[in-house]
Amino acid sequence: MRHHWPILRTALAASTPLVLVIVAHRDVFDDATLSLTAAAWFVIGASYTQLFEYWAHRVPMHRGMAYLAHVRSNHLEHHRVFHGSSFQTRNVADLEHIAGRFWVFPILFLGHYAVLTWVLAPAAVIAFLAGAVAHYLTFELTHWLTHIEDNTVDRAISHVPLLAGIRAYQIEHHRIHHETPVVAFNFNPPYLGDLITGHMPSVTKAWTKAPEVAPATVALPVTVTVTDPPGQSFRRHLVGYATAAVAGVALVGAVVVAHGLLSQCKRHTLSPEQIA
């Protein structure tokens, strides 16, 4: 248990703010008419978080930003530790370099909560944030397992049809990022950020990169030349479909929220007989 404390601490810190928000707004669960709204905003929250993950990984962690130098340095250390043949390890000392800093997500969570409460109904806020937390926890837990060699969970998943293939692709997607850290910035399927921006790697791509550098001296970014394989047109269409799907879900969610808010207003409006 002690060896897994970094991921447990991160997961606990991420889920606690959501629990507190749910307790603070527990009255919204009495309104069953907003269930469709909640489902739509849960998907929107998860999709938004995947795009935010892409941006945070590509910009502050790799390119660097003013006042966030420590974010890039921490991520560089992650790449140095899990590099080449050390992409997966059983070394306990390396486990501290897998999970994100436990205090980062709660700060982002509270900032988003403060903004969302100004523009959305409480039920929509909770659903959106629940989707965000679900995506983040999925990312942290599966990322943790990805870097632990021969772990029990992945051995079990390897025997589950369909899920085994999805998980194997996820691990390979991330392995490519560690080998060539200018692509594959998303970690969770369906890799929306990579699809939309053209950073989605493929097993059929031909990579030309510098020789492998020792983990102690590797620097980011690594210069890489990518030769696009056949099927580029299909991927462009796929990007368009994925973008349209996300926009469609957002539009449906907005319409459902508006309908739910209108219904709430009607239920709370007094009739002339009640006023008299």
KABELHU-V933907 format. One record per residue. SS is DSSP state (H for helix, E for strand, - for the rest). OMEGA is omega in radians with two decimals (none if undefined). Layout:
SS OMEGA
SS OMEGA
This chain:
- -3.12
H -3.12
H -3.12
H -3.10
H 3.14
H -3.12
H 3.10
H 3.11
H 3.13
H -3.14
H 3.13
H -3.14
H -3.13
H -3.07
H -3.09
H 3.12
H 3.13
H 3.11
H 3.14
H 3.11
H 3.12
H 3.11
H -3.12
H -3.11
- -3.05
H -3.12
H -3.10
H -3.12
H 3.06
H -3.08
- -3.07
H -3.08
H -3.10
H -3.10
H 3.11
H 3.07
H -3.12
H -3.13
H -3.13
H -3.10
H 3.03
H 3.12
H 3.13
H 3.13
H 3.12
H 3.13
H 3.10
H -3.12
H 3.09
H 3.09
H 3.09
H 3.09
H 3.12
H -3.11
H -3.10
H -3.13
H -3.06
H -3.01
H -3.10
H -3.04
H -3.09
H -3.13
H -3.11
- 3.10
- 3.10
- 3.13
- 3.14
- -3.11
H -3.13
H 3.12
H 3.14
H -3.12
H 3.10
H -3.13
H 3.06
H 3.12
H 3.08
H 3.14
H -3.13
H -3.12
H -3.08
- -3.03
- 3.06
H -3.13
H 3.12
H 3.12
- 3.02
- -3.05
E 2.99
- -3.12
- -3.08
H -3.10
H -3.11
H -3.03
H 3.12
H -3.05
H 3.14
- -3.06
- 3.08
- 3.10
- -2.96
H -3.05
H -3.05
H -3.07
H 3.10
H 3.10
H 3.11
H 3.13
H -3.09
H 3.08
H 3.11
H 3.12
H -3.13
H -3.14
H -3.06
H -3.14
H 3.10
H -2.98
H -3.08
- 3.03
- -3.11
H -3.14
H 3.12
H 3.11
H -3.12
H -3.12
H 3.12
H -3.11
H 3.07
H 3.07
H 3.12
H -3.13
H 3.14
H 3.12
H -3.10
H 3.13
H 3.08
H 3.11
H -3.06
H -3.08
H -3.13
H 3.08
H 3.08
H -3.11
H -3.12
H -3.08
- 3.10
E -3.06
- 3.03
- 3.14
- -3.04
H -3.08
H -3.12
H 3.06
H 3.12
H -3.13
H -3.10
- 3.13
- -3.12
- -3.14
- 3.14
- -3.14
H 3.13
H 3.13
H 3.13
H -3.13
H 3.13
H 3.11
H 3.13
H 3.13
H -3.13
H 3.08
H -3.12
H 3.10
H 3.10
H 3.12
H -3.14
H 3.08
H -3.08
- -2.96
- 2.99
- 3.08
- 3.02
- -3.13
- 3.04
- 3.09
- -3.10
- 2.92
- 0.12
- 3.04
- -3.04
H -3.12
H 3.12
H 3.14
H -3.06
H -3.05
H 3.13
- 3.12
- 3.13
- 3.13
- 3.10
- 3.12
- 3.14
- 3.14
- 3.07
E -3.08
E 3.01
E -3.06
E 3.13
- 3.10
- -3.11
- -3.12
- 3.14
- -3.10
- -3.07
- -3.04
- -3.09
- -3.14
- 3.11
- -0.11
- 3.02
- 3.14
- -3.10
E 3.03
E -3.07
E 3.05
E -3.09
- 3.13
- 3.01
- -3.13
- 3.14
H 3.14
H 3.12
H -3.12
H 3.09
H 3.09
H 3.14
H 3.08
H 3.13
H 3.13
H -3.13
H 3.12
H 3.13
H 3.14
H 3.13
H 3.13
H 3.13
H 3.11
H 3.12
H -3.13
H 3.11
H 3.12
H 3.14
H 3.13
H -3.13
H 3.10
H 3.13
H 3.12
H 3.13
H 3.12
H 3.12
H 3.12
H 3.11
H 3.14
H -3.13
H -3.13
H -3.09
H 3.11
- -3.12
- 3.06
- 3.10
H 3.12
H 3.12
H 3.12
H -3.14
- none
